[in-house]
Amino acid sequence: SKLIKRGARPAVPTVMDTVKPETNAKWGRVERFYHDIISVYLNKFKYFSVGISVLLIGAGIGLATQLGANEESDKFVHESHFIDQGMVYTNEEFKAEGDVLVRFIWGLDRLDRTGIDMNDSSQAGDIIYDDAFDPTDEAVQEHFVAACEEAQSSEWEDVVAQDTYNDGVVCFMTQMQDWCEDTEFDCGDFPWGEKILEIVPAFLDDPISEFGGGSLDEDKTQRANIGWNTAEESIEWWQMQVRTRLPSVPTATESYDVAMRFEELEDTVNGTKPEGAADCFQINRFWASYDLATELSRGVTTGIIISIGLAFAVLLLMTGNVLVALMATITVGGVVAILVGVVWVMGYTLGTFESISLQVLVGLAVDYVVHLSVGYVEARENPVFDDQELRFSKGQQSLTAIGVSVLAGALTTIVTFGLMTPTTLRLFAVFGIIVLIAAITSFILSHSFFIAVMFWIGPVREQWDLRRKILKLFGRR
């Protein structure tokens, strides 16, 4: 090394000054490239590198705020695939209303899934019935008919299909009233009170009724919207079916708008129930799909924030240095911001696949910077160097010793997940694209931001060393 006049200190500190001479002989081309070129130029242009990185992170944050929940139905194959094109054509050209049912149910409380095997689809759990539901109460029977009439009113014609059977509302109670008028069975006047327990089995068993024809079975009672218990001769639940104006395969936005209106209808029905009677609730499989997409999109933000916090704790534990852990965590946050911004630019929204893929993002983003941060902290310090020379020396050692492993890990990740991007199934394609972008971004920022910051303000000697401070606090060196 060339020497300067002040105390014969090297003008440009190198790893050669801090490691054993024989170590240099074992370096390969990658180590030499990191030592002689990457570290030198990264130190020379550290301010420019940090500035560009900060601008990219800022742009990523701005773009990431634009990413929202998926407003369309999740696609399992690419839009160019003939299956997706066929579904789109069918849904748009043969858009039929009234195929999507919403069920308003009285008498059910919840599903007890305690002790079931989540991997066994045959174990659904035990139904817990609502104790407040009394189908023999005349006021409850009148309330059910009033609910049917409310659903058929013009107030809800924007969401209820009025051109289908029974004005879009399937109401078994009015069907039984019609049946009572057409048969010789002595039903008496409505409301029937306790007598409904005699009417229901006769109605279901009568061959001339729509739901009759032979013996009672589960399928028939389901179609009749009555939860009739043959053994106990009791009604456990009943429901009203409402046909919506939704197409057969509605988008998430269409589902959401209609779901909000049916929540209003549910509140209206429950607001007029008899005192002490059970509430009803409304269900539809598309509501669950929308709720899932919404919760997943919310979970992405929450999960990322929690994961970044945990990443800081792990980095602090691994390095023992507050400043190093903080800069590494900012690097991880920058990777996340840039990736989410790029995902939005590419036209993605937070569907099921995107949300699940982004949940593992922080774990991928922290992979490279954690190695370089530990390498920086563990690097040897030459006591004759001043602080700035020490920063370069420690950063150079980290790049030379760890850089080859980081580069190899990045290349294997990029190649492996790059092969997933052209797959037909979007689940694999989306996951592959997100991991691919995460690997590239994480590799670049761990060098252009983290190491550059270490060259600039990295801690040396005992600066920001939490472990040393704790030991000193307890009187140990």
C-alpha positions in Angstrom: 0.0 0.0 0.0 1.1 3.5 -0.6 1.8 5.4 2.6 1.1 8.9 3.5 3.3 11.1 5.7 1.0 11.1 8.8 2.2 8.3 10.9 2.9 6.0 8.0 -0.9 5.1 7.7 -2.2 3.6 4.5 -3.8 6.1 2.2 -6.5 3.6 1.0 -7.3 1.0 3.7 -7.9 -2.5 2.5 -8.8 -5.9 3.8 -5.1 -6.7 3.4 -4.4 -4.5 6.4 -6.8 -6.3 8.7 -6.6 -10.0 7.8 -3.9 -12.6 7.6 -1.8 -12.4 4.4 -2.5 -16.0 3.5 -6.2 -15.3 3.3 -5.8 -13.3 0.2 -4.4 -16.3 -1.7 -7.6 -18.2 -1.3 -9.8 -15.5 -2.9 -11.6 -16.3 -6.1 -12.5 -14.0 -8.8 -15.8 -12.9 -7.1 -14.0 -12.0 -3.9 -11.4 -10.0 -5.8 -14.1 -8.3 -7.8 -15.9 -7.3 -4.6 -12.7 -6.3 -2.9 -11.0 -4.4 -5.8 -14.0 -2.9 -7.7 -17.4 -3.0 -6.0 -16.2 -1.8 -2.6 -13.9 0.9 -4.0 -16.5 2.4 -6.4 -19.3 2.0 -3.9 -17.3 3.9 -1.4 -16.4 6.6 -3.9 -20.0 7.2 -5.0 -21.7 6.4 -1.6 -23.6 9.7 -1.4 -24.9 9.3 -4.9 -25.8 5.7 -4.3 -27.7 6.5 -1.1 -29.4 9.4 -2.7 -30.7 7.3 -5.7 -31.8 4.5 -3.3 -33.8 7.0 -1.2 -35.5 8.4 -4.2 -36.4 4.9 -5.4 -37.7 4.0 -1.9 -39.8 7.2 -1.8 -41.2 6.5 -5.3 -42.0 3.0 -4.1 -43.9 4.2 -1.1 -45.9 6.6 -3.2 -46.8 3.9 -5.7 -47.5 1.3 -3.0 -50.3 3.5 -1.5 -52.2 3.1 -4.8 -52.4 -0.7 -4.5 -55.8 -1.7 -3.4 -58.1 -4.8 -3.1 -59.0 -6.7 -6.1 -62.2 -5.4 -7.7 -62.6 -8.4 -10.1 -63.0 -12.1 -9.4 -59.8 -13.9 -8.9 -58.4 -15.5 -12.1 -56.8 -18.9 -11.9 -55.3 -18.7 -15.4 -53.9 -15.8 -17.4 -56.3 -13.6 -19.4 -54.9 -14.9 -22.6 -55.8 -18.5 -21.7 -58.8 -19.9 -23.6 -60.5 -21.0 -20.3 -60.5 -17.4 -18.9 -61.6 -16.0 -22.3 -64.5 -18.4 -22.3 -65.6 -17.5 -18.8 -65.4 -13.8 -19.6 -67.4 -14.2 -22.8 -70.0 -16.3 -21.1 -70.4 -13.9 -18.2 -70.7 -10.9 -20.5 -72.7 -12.2 -23.4 -75.0 -14.4 -21.4 -75.3 -12.3 -18.3 -78.3 -13.7 -16.5 -79.8 -12.3 -13.3 -81.4 -14.3 -10.6 -78.8 -17.1 -10.4 -77.2 -15.9 -7.2 -79.2 -16.6 -4.1 -79.0 -14.9 -0.7 -80.4 -16.8 2.2 -81.9 -15.2 5.3 -81.8 -17.7 8.1 -83.5 -17.8 11.5 -82.7 -20.4 14.2 -79.0 -21.0 13.7 -76.5 -19.5 16.1 -73.0 -20.8 15.0 -70.9 -23.7 14.0 -68.9 -25.3 16.8 -65.7 -26.6 15.2 -64.0 -27.5 18.5 -61.8 -30.6 18.2 -62.3 -31.2 14.5 -59.5 -32.1 12.1 -59.0 -29.1 9.9 -57.5 -31.4 7.2 -60.6 -33.6 7.1 -63.3 -32.0 4.9 -65.9 -34.4 6.2 -65.7 -32.9 9.6 -67.8 -29.7 9.4 -68.5 -29.3 13.1 -71.6 -29.2 15.3 -74.5 -26.9 14.6 -75.5 -24.7 17.6 -79.1 -23.6 17.4 -80.4 -20.3 18.6 -82.4 -20.8 21.8 -84.4 -17.5 21.1 -85.9 -19.0 18.0 -89.5 -20.2 18.6 -91.2 -21.2 15.3 -94.5 -21.9 17.1 -94.9 -18.3 18.2 -97.6 -16.6 16.1 -95.7 -13.3 16.2 -92.6 -15.0 14.8 -94.6 -16.6 12.0 -96.2 -13.2 11.1 -92.7 -11.6 11.2 -91.4 -14.2 8.7 -94.1 -13.4 6.2 -93.6 -9.7 6.8 -89.9 -10.2 6.0 -90.8 -11.9 2.7 -93.1 -9.0 1.8 -90.4 -6.5 2.7 -87.9 -8.2 0.4 -90.4 -8.1 -2.4 -91.1 -4.4 -2.0 -89.9 -1.7 -4.4 -87.4 -0.5 -1.8 -85.1 -3.4 -2.8 -85.9 -3.8 -6.5 -82.3 -2.6 -7.4 -80.9 -5.8 -5.9 -83.7 -8.3 -5.8 -84.6 -9.9 -9.2 -88.3 -9.2 -9.6 -88.8 -11.2 -12.8 -88.2 -14.6 -11.3 -90.3 -17.1 -9.4 -92.4 -15.5 -6.7 -91.1 -12.0 -7.4 -87.5 -13.1 -6.6 -88.3 -14.2 -3.1 -88.8 -17.9 -2.1 -91.0 -17.8 1.0 -92.1 -21.3 2.2 -94.6 -19.8 4.6 -96.7 -18.3 1.8 -96.3 -21.5 -0.2 -97.8 -23.4 2.7 -100.6 -20.9 3.0 -101.4 -21.5 -0.7 -101.2 -25.3 -0.1 -103.6 -25.1 2.8 -106.2 -23.4 0.6 -105.8 -26.1 -2.2 -106.0 -29.2 0.1 -108.4 -30.7 2.5 -105.9 -30.5 5.4 -107.4 -28.5 8.3 -104.7 -25.8 8.7 -106.9 -23.3 10.4 -106.3 -19.5 10.2 -102.9 -18.0 9.9 -100.8 -17.5 12.0 -101.0 -21.2 13.0 -99.1 -21.2 16.3 -98.4 -24.7 17.6 -100.4 -26.2 14.7 -97.5 -25.5 12.4 -95.8 -28.6 13.7 -98.7 -30.6 12.2 -98.8 -28.6 9.0 -95.1 -28.8 8.0 -94.8 -32.7 7.8 -98.1 -32.9 6.0 -97.0 -30.2 3.5 -93.7 -31.9 2.8 -95.3 -35.4 2.5 -98.1 -34.4 0.2 -97.4 -35.5 -3.4 -99.2 -32.5 -4.8 -97.0 -30.0 -3.0 -94.0 -28.8 -4.8 -91.8 -30.3 -2.1 -93.9 -33.4 -1.5 -93.8 -36.8 -3.1 -92.9 -39.7 -0.8 -91.1 -39.7 2.5 -89.4 -36.8 4.3 -85.7 -36.5 3.6 -82.9 -34.0 4.2 -82.8 -32.9 0.6 -86.5 -32.1 0.5 -86.5 -30.1 3.7 -83.5 -28.1 2.5 -85.3 -27.3 -0.8 -88.4 -26.3 1.2 -86.2 -24.0 3.3 -87.4 -25.7 6.5 -85.1 -27.3 9.0 -87.6 -30.1 10.0 -86.4 -32.6 12.6 -88.4 -35.8 11.9 -87.3 -37.6 15.1 -88.3 -34.8 17.4 -91.1 -33.4 15.2 -89.8 -29.9 15.6 -88.6 -27.0 13.4 -85.0 -26.2 14.2 -84.6 -23.4 11.6 -86.1 -21.8 8.6 -84.9 -19.6 5.8 -86.1 -17.1 3.1 -84.3 -17.2 -0.2 -83.9 -14.1 -2.3 -82.7 -14.1 -5.9 -80.3 -11.2 -6.6 -79.7 -9.2 -9.8 -76.1 -10.4 -9.7 -74.7 -12.2 -12.7 -73.7 -15.9 -12.4 -70.0 -14.9 -11.8 -70.1 -11.4 -10.2 -67.0 -9.3 -9.7 -65.8 -8.3 -6.2 -67.1 -4.8 -6.7 -70.5 -6.0 -7.8 -70.7 -8.4 -4.9 -69.7 -5.7 -2.4 -72.3 -3.2 -3.6 -75.1 -5.8 -3.4 -73.8 -7.2 -0.1 -74.1 -3.7 1.5 -77.7 -3.4 0.3 -78.6 -6.9 1.7 -77.0 -5.9 5.0 -79.4 -3.0 5.0 -82.3 -5.4 4.3 -81.1 -7.6 7.2 -81.0 -4.7 9.6 -84.5 -3.7 8.4 -85.9 -7.2 9.0 -84.3 -7.5 12.4 -85.4 -4.1 13.4 -89.1 -5.1 13.1 -88.8 -8.5 14.9 -91.0 -9.3 17.8 -89.6 -8.6 21.3 -87.4 -11.5 22.4 -87.4 -13.2 19.0 -84.2 -14.4 17.3 -82.3 -12.3 14.8 -81.8 -13.5 11.2 -78.6 -13.4 9.3 -77.9 -13.4 5.6 -75.3 -15.5 3.8 -74.0 -15.9 0.3 -70.8 -17.6 -1.0 -69.7 -14.5 -2.9 -69.9 -12.4 0.3 -67.4 -14.7 1.8 -65.1 -14.4 -1.2 -65.2 -10.6 -1.0 -64.6 -10.7 2.8 -61.7 -13.0 2.2 -60.1 -10.6 -0.4 -60.7 -7.6 1.8 -59.2 -9.2 4.9 -56.2 -10.5 2.9 -55.5 -7.0 1.6 -55.8 -5.6 5.1 -53.6 -8.4 6.4 -50.9 -7.6 3.9 -50.4 -4.1 5.5 -50.6 -5.5 9.0 -48.4 -8.4 8.3 -45.7 -6.3 6.6 -45.6 -3.9 9.6 -45.4 -6.7 12.1 -42.8 -8.5 10.1 -40.6 -5.4 9.7 -40.8 -4.9 13.5 -39.8 -8.5 14.1 -37.0 -8.1 11.5 -35.6 -5.2 13.5 -35.6 -7.3 16.7 -33.9 -10.2 15.0 -31.3 -8.0 13.3 -30.6 -6.3 16.6 -30.2 -9.7 18.3 -27.9 -10.9 15.5 -25.7 -7.8 15.3 -26.0 -6.3 18.7 -25.6 -2.9 17.1 -28.6 -0.5 17.1 -27.5 1.6 14.1 -26.6 -1.4 12.0 -30.0 -3.1 12.8 -31.8 0.2 12.1 -30.2 0.7 8.7 -30.7 -2.9 7.8 -34.4 -2.6 8.7 -34.8 0.5 6.6 -33.3 -1.5 3.8 -35.9 -4.2 4.3 -38.7 -1.6 4.3 -37.3 0.0 1.2 -37.3 -3.4 -0.6 -41.0 -3.9 0.4 -42.0 -0.4 -0.7 -40.3 -0.7 -4.1 -41.7 -4.2 -4.7 -45.3 -3.2 -3.9 -44.9 -0.1 -6.1 -43.6 -2.3 -9.0 -46.5 -4.7 -8.4 -49.0 -1.8 -8.8 -47.2 -0.5 -11.9 -47.5 -4.0 -13.5 -51.2 -3.7 -13.1 -51.7 -6.2 -10.2 -54.2 -5.7 -7.4 -54.5 -7.4 -4.0 -56.2 -10.5 -5.0 -55.9 -13.8 -3.1 -52.7 -14.9 -4.8 -51.0 -11.5 -4.6 -51.9 -11.1 -0.9 -50.5 -14.5 0.1 -47.4 -13.9 -1.9 -46.7 -10.5 -0.4 -47.1 -12.0 3.1 -43.8 -13.7 2.8 -42.1 -10.6 1.3 -40.3 -9.4 4.4 -38.7 -12.8 5.0 -37.2 -12.6 1.5 -36.2 -9.0 1.8 -34.2 -9.5 5.0 -32.2 -12.5 3.6 -29.3 -10.6 2.0 -28.9 -7.6 4.2 -28.8 -9.7 7.4 -25.6 -11.5 6.1 -23.9 -8.2 5.1 -24.9 -6.6 8.4 -23.4 -9.4 10.5 -20.3 -9.3 8.2 -19.9 -5.6 8.9 -20.2 -6.0 12.7 -17.9 -9.0 12.9 -15.2 -7.4 10.6 -11.8 -6.8 12.3 -10.8 -3.2 13.1 -7.3 -1.9 12.6 -6.5 0.4 15.6 -4.4 2.8 13.5 -7.3 3.7 11.2 -9.5 6.7 11.9 -13.3 6.3 11.9 -13.8 6.9 8.2 -11.1 4.5 7.2 -12.5 1.9 9.6 -15.9 2.2 8.0 -14.5 1.5 4.6 -12.4 -1.3 5.9 -15.3 -3.0 7.7 -17.6 -2.6 4.7 -15.0 -3.9 2.3 -14.4 -7.0 4.6 -18.2 -7.6 4.7 -18.5 -7.5 0.9 -15.4 -9.6 0.3 -16.3 -12.3 2.8 -20.1 -12.4 2.4 -20.7 -10.9 -1.0 -20.0 -14.2 -2.9 -22.6 -16.0 -0.8 -25.2 -13.2 -1.2 -24.6 -13.2 -5.0 -24.9 -17.0 -5.3 -28.1 -16.9 -3.2 -29.6 -14.2 -5.3 -28.7 -15.9 -8.6 -30.2 -19.2 -7.5 -33.4 -17.5 -6.4 -33.7 -15.4 -9.5 -33.2 -18.4 -11.8 -35.5 -20.8 -9.8 -38.4 -18.4 -9.5 -37.9 -16.9 -12.9 -38.9 -20.3 -14.3 -42.2 -20.0 -12.5 -43.3 -16.8 -14.2 -44.5 -18.2 -17.5 -46.7 -20.9 -15.9 -50.3 -21.2 -16.9 -51.7 -21.2 -13.3 -51.6 -17.6 -11.9 -50.9 -18.9 -8.4 -47.4 -19.9 -9.4 -46.9 -17.1 -11.9 -47.7 -14.4 -9.4 -45.6 -15.9 -6.7 -42.7 -16.3 -9.0 -42.9 -12.7 -10.2 -43.1 -11.3 -6.7 -40.2 -13.4 -5.4 -38.2 -12.6 -8.5 -38.6 -8.9 -8.0 -38.0 -9.2 -4.3 -34.7 -11.0 -4.8 -33.4 -8.5 -7.4 -34.5 -5.5 -5.3 -33.1 -6.9 -2.1 -29.8 -7.7 -3.6 -29.4 -4.2 -5.1 -30.5 -2.3 -2.0 -28.4 -4.3 0.3 -25.4 -3.0 -1.7 -26.5 0.4 -3.0 -28.1 1.5 0.3 -27.0 -0.5 3.3 -23.3 -0.9 2.5 -23.1 2.6 1.1 -24.6 3.9 4.4 -22.1 1.8 6.3 -19.3 3.5 4.3 -20.8 6.8 5.2 -22.0 6.6 8.9 -21.4 3.0 9.9 -20.6 2.4 13.6 -17.0 1.7 14.4 -15.2 0.6 17.6 -18.0 0.6 20.3 -20.4 3.1 18.6 -24.0 2.0 19.0 -22.9 -1.4 20.4 -25.7 -2.5 22.6 -24.0 -5.6 23.9 -21.0 -3.7 25.1 -23.2 -1.1 26.8 -25.2 -3.9 28.6 -22.0 -5.5 29.7 -20.6 -2.3 31.0 -23.9 -1.6 32.8 -23.4 -4.8 34.8 -19.7 -4.0 35.4 -18.3 -6.4 32.8 -16.1 -5.6 29.8 
